[in-house]
Amino acid sequence: MSCEDRTGSLLATLAASKPGGRFLELGTGVGAGAAWLAAGMDATARLVTVEMDEDVQAIARRHLGDDPRITFVMSDADAWLTEREMPEEFDFAYVDCRPGKYFRVPDLLALLKPGALYIVDDMLPQATWPEGHQPRVDGFLEQLPEVPNWRATPMNWASGLVVAARI
């Protein structure tokens, strides 16, 4: 599932608020989110986008691979969170896969600088959800107010978004 247009437009708008920023996307998919992020990023910003499905990411690379601001990483996001060679700090993370949203959240949040934004989508019920997915979403949303040094706003808009900022 690609991010929908309202989500993408918000991603581009929020990306524009981070000139020269370091962006992270977990779950490249076919590149819709990356394209929206790139549309809002300035010339000095950089995006690292991680995807485990080579065929799917090939589509994103075909459309966005000439953009020098984007680095494509072929890896499971869970493995990437464990295996990355150097600690990086990011100004913005858009998470469109399970790692960093339903598990490994503390590991992802540790990569984000003060003032960074953390965006997740697909918080409202979707026809494509597997059976038993709703409790994952509910658990994620219930834990948000308890995460120290973060201010999060769940939004009943688009596919259901959470926009959070590190304090």
C-alpha positions in Angstrom: 0.0 0.0 0.0 1.4 3.4 -1.0 0.7 6.5 1.1 -2.3 8.3 -0.1 -2.3 11.8 -1.5 -3.3 13.6 1.6 -0.6 11.8 3.6 1.9 12.6 0.9 1.0 16.2 0.8 1.5 16.5 4.5 4.8 14.7 4.3 6.0 17.2 1.7 4.9 20.1 3.8 6.5 18.8 6.9 9.7 17.9 5.0 9.9 21.6 3.8 10.2 22.5 7.5 13.5 20.8 7.8 16.0 22.5 5.4 19.2 20.6 5.1 17.5 17.8 7.1 18.4 14.1 7.4 15.3 12.1 6.6 14.6 8.4 7.1 11.8 6.3 5.6 11.2 2.7 6.8 9.2 0.9 4.1 10.1 2.4 0.7 7.5 0.4 -1.2 7.2 1.6 -4.7 8.4 5.1 -3.7 5.3 7.1 -3.2 6.3 8.3 0.3 9.9 9.0 -0.8 8.6 11.0 -3.8 6.5 13.2 -1.5 9.3 13.6 0.9 11.7 14.6 -1.9 9.2 17.1 -3.2 9.4 18.9 0.1 13.1 18.5 0.8 15.6 21.2 -0.2 18.7 20.6 -2.3 20.9 19.9 0.7 18.5 17.5 2.5 19.2 13.7 2.4 16.8 10.8 2.6 17.7 7.2 3.5 14.9 4.8 2.5 14.8 1.2 3.6 12.9 -1.6 1.9 13.1 -5.4 2.1 11.3 -6.3 -1.1 13.7 -5.9 -4.0 11.0 -6.0 -6.7 9.0 -3.3 -5.1 12.0 -1.1 -4.4 13.1 -1.5 -8.0 10.1 0.5 -9.0 11.0 3.3 -6.6 14.6 3.2 -7.9 13.4 3.4 -11.5 11.5 6.6 -10.7 13.7 8.2 -8.1 17.1 6.6 -8.5 18.6 9.7 -10.3 17.9 11.9 -7.3 21.3 12.3 -5.5 19.5 13.2 -2.3 18.1 9.7 -1.9 19.9 6.6 -0.7 18.1 3.3 -1.2 18.9 0.6 1.3 17.8 -3.0 0.5 17.2 -4.5 4.0 14.5 -5.6 6.4 13.9 -2.5 8.6 14.2 -4.6 11.7 17.7 -5.8 10.5 18.7 -2.3 9.5 17.9 -1.0 12.9 20.3 -3.6 14.3 23.0 -3.7 11.7 23.6 -0.1 10.6 27.3 0.5 10.8 27.3 4.0 12.3 24.9 5.7 14.5 23.1 8.4 12.6 20.8 11.1 13.8 17.8 12.1 11.7 15.6 15.1 11.7 12.5 13.2 10.4 11.3 9.6 10.2 8.4 8.4 8.2 7.5 4.8 9.1 5.3 2.8 6.8 6.2 -0.8 8.0 5.9 -2.7 11.2 9.5 -2.1 12.6 9.6 1.4 14.0 5.8 1.4 14.4 4.7 -1.8 16.2 8.1 -2.9 17.5 11.6 -1.5 17.7 10.0 1.9 18.4 12.6 2.9 21.1 15.4 1.9 18.7 14.0 4.1 16.0 13.2 7.0 18.3 16.8 6.9 19.6 18.0 7.9 16.1 16.0 11.1 16.1 17.4 14.5 17.2 15.6 16.9 19.4 13.0 18.7 17.3 12.8 15.7 14.9 9.4 14.6 13.5 8.1 11.0 13.6 5.3 10.3 11.2 3.3 7.0 10.9 0.2 6.3 8.8 -2.4 3.6 8.4 -3.8 4.0 11.9 -7.4 3.8 10.7 -8.9 0.4 9.8 -7.9 -0.7 6.3 -9.5 -3.3 4.1 -6.1 -4.8 3.5 -5.3 -5.4 7.2 -4.6 -9.0 8.2 -6.9 -10.5 10.8 -5.8 -9.5 14.3 -4.0 -6.3 13.3 -6.3 -3.9 15.2 -4.8 -4.8 18.6 -1.3 -3.8 17.3 -2.6 -0.4 16.2 -4.5 0.0 19.5 -1.4 -0.9 21.5 0.7 1.6 19.5 -1.7 4.4 20.1 -2.1 3.6 23.8 1.7 3.7 24.4 2.2 7.1 22.7 1.4 9.3 25.6 3.8 7.4 27.8 6.9 7.8 25.5 9.2 10.3 27.3 10.5 13.4 25.5 7.9 13.0 22.7 4.7 14.9 22.0 2.4 13.0 19.7 -0.9 13.8 18.0 -3.0 11.0 16.5 -5.1 12.3 13.7 -8.4 10.8 12.4 -7.5 12.0 8.9 -6.3 10.4 5.6 -5.4 6.8 6.5 -5.0 7.8 10.1 -1.8 9.5 11.0 0.3 10.2 14.0 2.6 13.2 14.0 5.1 13.3 16.8 7.9 15.7 17.7 10.9 15.0 20.0 11.1 17.5 22.8 
